[in-house]
C-alpha cells in the first residue's frame, strides 16, 4: 500500500479489521488484556515495595556500608541482602 499514491490503504485497513475480529472471536484479545492487567498489578506492587524499601533511612545507610563490603569481598552478597531485608521487615513490623 502507499499513502503517497493512495493505493491499497483500504485493503490493509480491512486486513486489520479482520484480524481484530478474529482475535475477539477466538478469545485471544480478551485473554491478552487480562494477562496485561495482571502484569501491571504485579508491576505496581513490585515498584511500590522497591521504592518503600530503598527510601528507608536505616536501609540507605546500611546499604552503602554493605555495598562496599560486598565489592571488597569482605561480605557475601546473599548475607548482605538477607540482613537488609530482615532489618526492613523488623522496622516495618515495629511501625504496625
CORBELMO-V97321 format. One record per residue. N is the residue number from 1. RES is the residue in one small letter. SS is DSSP state (a for helix, b for strand, c for the rest). PHI is phi as a letter, one per 40 degrees, with the letter a starting at -180 (999 if undefined). D_FIRST is the distance of its C-alpha to the first C-alpha in Angstrom with 2 decimals. Layout:
# CORBELMO-V97321
<<N RES SS PHI D_FIRST> <N RES SS PHI D_FIRST>>
This chain:
# CORBELMO-V97321
<<1 x c 999 0.00> <2 x b a 3.75> <3 x c c 6.76> <4 x c c 9.03> <5 x c c 8.26> <6 x c f 7.61> <7 x b b 5.38> <8 x c g 4.21> <9 x a c 5.55> <10 x a c 8.75> <11 x a c 8.09> <12 x a c 7.21> <13 x a c 10.09> <14 x a c 12.24> <15 x a c 12.00> <16 x a c 13.16> <17 x a c 15.87> <18 x a c 16.95> <19 x a c 17.40> <20 x a d 19.41> <21 x a c 21.49> <22 x a c 22.10> <23 x a c 23.33> <24 x a c 25.47> <25 x a c 27.00> <26 x c c 27.98> <27 x c g 29.40> <28 x a c 27.27> <29 x a c 26.08> <30 x a c 29.69> <31 x a c 31.07> <32 x a c 28.76> <33 x a c 29.79> <34 x a c 33.43> <35 x a c 33.09> <36 x a c 31.66> <37 x a c 34.46> <38 x a c 37.03> <39 x a d 35.66> <40 x a c 35.87> <41 x a c 39.36> <42 x a c 40.60> <43 x a c 38.85> <44 x a c 40.67> <45 x a d 43.96> <46 x a d 43.64> <47 x a c 42.88> <48 x a c 45.78> <49 x a c 48.20> <50 x a d 47.16> <51 x a c 47.67> <52 x a c 50.97> <53 x a d 52.29> <54 x a c 51.55> <55 x c c 52.85> <56 x c c 56.34> <57 x a d 58.86> <58 x a c 60.86> <59 x a c 57.81> <60 x a d 56.67> <61 x a c 60.10> <62 x a c 60.56> <63 x a c 57.03> <64 x a c 57.72> <65 x a c 60.99> <66 x a c 59.59> <67 x a d 56.61> <68 x a c 59.03> <69 x a c 61.18> <70 x a c 58.24> <71 x a c 56.99> <72 x c c 60.57> <73 x c g 60.96> <74 x c c 63.75> <75 x c a 62.02> <76 x c c 59.84> <77 x a c 56.37> <78 x a c 56.67> <79 x a c 60.09> <80 x a c 58.83> <81 x a c 55.87> <82 x a c 58.06> <83 x a c 60.73> <84 x a c 58.31> <85 x a c 56.85> <86 x a c 60.37> <87 x a c 61.46> <88 x a d 58.47> <89 x a c 59.30> <90 x a c 63.00> <91 x a c 62.38> <92 x a c 59.88> <93 x a c 62.43> <94 x a c 65.14> <95 x c c 63.11> <96 x c c 62.66>>
